[in-house]
Amino acid sequence: MRIEDMSIDQLLEMNKVICRRIDQLQDQENIQALSQLRVGSKVTFNGREGPKVGIVTKINRKSVIVLAEDDGMKQYKVSPGLLRPLRDVK
């Protein structure tokens, strides 16, 4: 069936299914990203003012609190999928 031929009710039902699937995929990505993080881990992410480096201070189910190193004591609430762990350079 073409989307142009669907009724409003059919489109709304399809929208619910699509939104549910998007939520499932985002949850899977967050779980994967969270598995790589620990409190005290050094991470990087792109903030509004550019790249940031910080330390993970708290891990929630859908967000991570990061204390930015270059902004003094500024904290950021960041989606886990936007964080990249930094590895220790030896």
CYANA upper distance limits for C-alpha pairs under 8 A (distance plus 0.5 A):
  1 MET  CA      5 ASP  CA      7.36
  1 MET  CA      6 MET  CA      7.93
  2 ARG  CA      6 MET  CA      7.38
  3 ILE  CA     11 LEU  CA      8.29
  6 MET  CA     10 GLN  CA      6.37
  6 MET  CA     11 LEU  CA      6.78
  7 SER  CA     11 LEU  CA      6.67
  8 ILE  CA     12 LEU  CA      6.56
  9 ASP  CA     13 GLU  CA      6.70
 10 GLN  CA     14 MET  CA      6.66
 11 LEU  CA     15 ASN  CA      6.56
 12 LEU  CA     16 LYS  CA      6.86
 13 GLU  CA     17 VAL  CA      6.96
 14 MET  CA     18 ILE  CA      6.66
 15 ASN  CA     19 CYS  CA      6.53
 16 LYS  CA     20 ARG  CA      6.62
 17 VAL  CA     21 ARG  CA      6.78
 18 ILE  CA     22 ILE  CA      6.70
 19 CYS  CA     23 ASP  CA      6.68
 20 ARG  CA     24 GLN  CA      6.78
 21 ARG  CA     25 LEU  CA      6.76
 22 ILE  CA     26 GLN  CA      6.64
 23 ASP  CA     27 ASP  CA      6.58
 24 GLN  CA     28 GLN  CA      6.77
 25 LEU  CA     29 GLU  CA      6.78
 26 GLN  CA     30 ASN  CA      6.65
 27 ASP  CA     31 ILE  CA      6.65
 28 GLN  CA     32 GLN  CA      6.74
 29 GLU  CA     33 ALA  CA      6.65
 29 GLU  CA     81 GLY  CA      7.13
 30 ASN  CA     34 LEU  CA      6.39
 30 ASN  CA     62 LYS  CA      7.43
 30 ASN  CA     79 SER  CA      8.25
 30 ASN  CA     80 PRO  CA      6.19
 30 ASN  CA     81 GLY  CA      6.25
 31 ILE  CA     35 SER  CA      6.65
 32 GLN  CA     36 GLN  CA      7.58
 33 ALA  CA     37 LEU  CA      7.55
 33 ALA  CA     80 PRO  CA      6.10
 33 ALA  CA     81 GLY  CA      6.08
 33 ALA  CA     83 LEU  CA      8.28
 34 LEU  CA     59 ILE  CA      8.37
 34 LEU  CA     80 PRO  CA      6.51
 36 GLN  CA     85 PRO  CA      7.89
 37 LEU  CA     41 SER  CA      6.89
 37 LEU  CA     56 VAL  CA      8.33
 37 LEU  CA     85 PRO  CA      7.55
 38 ARG  CA     56 VAL  CA      7.45
 38 ARG  CA     59 ILE  CA      8.13
 39 VAL  CA     55 ILE  CA      8.16
 39 VAL  CA     56 VAL  CA      5.52
 39 VAL  CA     57 THR  CA      5.79
 39 VAL  CA     58 LYS  CA      6.49
 39 VAL  CA     59 ILE  CA      7.46
 40 GLY  CA     55 ILE  CA      6.10
 40 GLY  CA     56 VAL  CA      5.66
 40 GLY  CA     57 THR  CA      6.66
 41 SER  CA     55 ILE  CA      6.10
 41 SER  CA     56 VAL  CA      5.93
 41 SER  CA     85 PRO  CA      7.58
 41 SER  CA     86 LEU  CA      8.29
 42 LYS  CA     53 VAL  CA      7.73
 42 LYS  CA     54 GLY  CA      6.22
 42 LYS  CA     55 ILE  CA      5.11
 42 LYS  CA     56 VAL  CA      6.99
 42 LYS  CA     85 PRO  CA      6.58
 42 LYS  CA     86 LEU  CA      6.01
 42 LYS  CA     87 ARG  CA      8.23
 43 VAL  CA     53 VAL  CA      6.29
 43 VAL  CA     54 GLY  CA      6.00
 43 VAL  CA     55 ILE  CA      6.60
 43 VAL  CA     56 VAL  CA      7.58
 43 VAL  CA     83 LEU  CA      6.74
 43 VAL  CA     84 ARG  CA      5.96
 43 VAL  CA     85 PRO  CA      4.83
 43 VAL  CA     86 LEU  CA      5.62
 44 THR  CA     51 PRO  CA      7.51
 44 THR  CA     52 LYS  CA      6.00
 44 THR  CA     53 VAL  CA      4.91
 44 THR  CA     54 GLY  CA      6.81
 44 THR  CA     83 LEU  CA      6.33
 44 THR  CA     84 ARG  CA      5.79
 44 THR  CA     85 PRO  CA      6.91
 44 THR  CA     86 LEU  CA      7.21
 45 PHE  CA     51 PRO  CA      6.23
 45 PHE  CA     52 LYS  CA      5.88
 45 PHE  CA     53 VAL  CA      7.19
 45 PHE  CA     82 LEU  CA      6.56
 45 PHE  CA     83 LEU  CA      5.56
 45 PHE  CA     84 ARG  CA      6.83
 46 ASN  CA     50 GLY  CA      5.89
 46 ASN  CA     51 PRO  CA      4.73
 46 ASN  CA     52 LYS  CA      6.37
 46 ASN  CA     82 LEU  CA      8.13
 47 GLY  CA     51 PRO  CA      6.23
 47 GLY  CA     52 LYS  CA      6.66
 52 LYS  CA     68 ALA  CA      7.15
 52 LYS  CA     69 GLU  CA      8.40
 52 LYS  CA     70 ASP  CA      7.81
 53 VAL  CA     68 ALA  CA      6.29
 53 VAL  CA     69 GLU  CA      6.48
 53 VAL  CA     70 ASP  CA      7.50
 54 GLY  CA     66 VAL  CA      6.32
 54 GLY  CA     67 LEU  CA      5.74
 54 GLY  CA     68 ALA  CA      4.55
 54 GLY  CA     69 GLU  CA      5.47
 54 GLY  CA     70 ASP  CA      8.23
 55 ILE  CA     66 VAL  CA      5.91
 55 ILE  CA     67 LEU  CA      5.77
 55 ILE  CA     68 ALA  CA      7.05
 55 ILE  CA     69 GLU  CA      7.81
 56 VAL  CA     64 VAL  CA      7.46
 56 VAL  CA     65 ILE  CA      6.49
 56 VAL  CA     66 VAL  CA      5.04
 56 VAL  CA     67 LEU  CA      6.96
 57 THR  CA     64 VAL  CA      8.26
 57 THR  CA     65 ILE  CA      6.14
 57 THR  CA     66 VAL  CA      6.19
 57 THR  CA     67 LEU  CA      7.08
 58 LYS  CA     64 VAL  CA      6.37
 58 LYS  CA     65 ILE  CA      5.56
 58 LYS  CA     66 VAL  CA      7.78
 59 ILE  CA     63 SER  CA      7.05
 59 ILE  CA     64 VAL  CA      5.14
 59 ILE  CA     65 ILE  CA      6.92
 60 ASN  CA     64 VAL  CA      6.21
 60 ASN  CA     65 ILE  CA      8.45
 62 LYS  CA     79 SER  CA      6.89
 62 LYS  CA     80 PRO  CA      7.51
 63 SER  CA     77 LYS  CA      6.72
 63 SER  CA     78 VAL  CA      5.93
 63 SER  CA     79 SER  CA      5.15
 63 SER  CA     80 PRO  CA      6.30
 64 VAL  CA     77 LYS  CA      6.13
 64 VAL  CA     78 VAL  CA      5.74
 64 VAL  CA     79 SER  CA      6.73
 64 VAL  CA     80 PRO  CA      6.58
 65 ILE  CA     75 GLN  CA      7.07
 65 ILE  CA     76 TYR  CA      6.14
 65 ILE  CA     77 LYS  CA      5.19
 65 ILE  CA     78 VAL  CA      6.87
 66 VAL  CA     75 GLN  CA      6.02
 66 VAL  CA     76 TYR  CA      5.66
 66 VAL  CA     77 LYS  CA      6.97
 66 VAL  CA     78 VAL  CA      7.77
 67 LEU  CA     73 MET  CA      6.88
 67 LEU  CA     74 LYS  CA      6.42
 67 LEU  CA     75 GLN  CA      5.02
 67 LEU  CA     76 TYR  CA      6.97
 68 ALA  CA     72 GLY  CA      7.30
 68 ALA  CA     73 MET  CA      7.13
 68 ALA  CA     74 LYS  CA      6.23
 68 ALA  CA     75 GLN  CA      6.60
 68 ALA  CA     76 TYR  CA      7.79
 69 GLU  CA     73 MET  CA      7.90
 78 VAL  CA     82 LEU  CA      7.37
 78 VAL  CA     83 LEU  CA      7.90
 79 SER  CA     83 LEU  CA      7.72
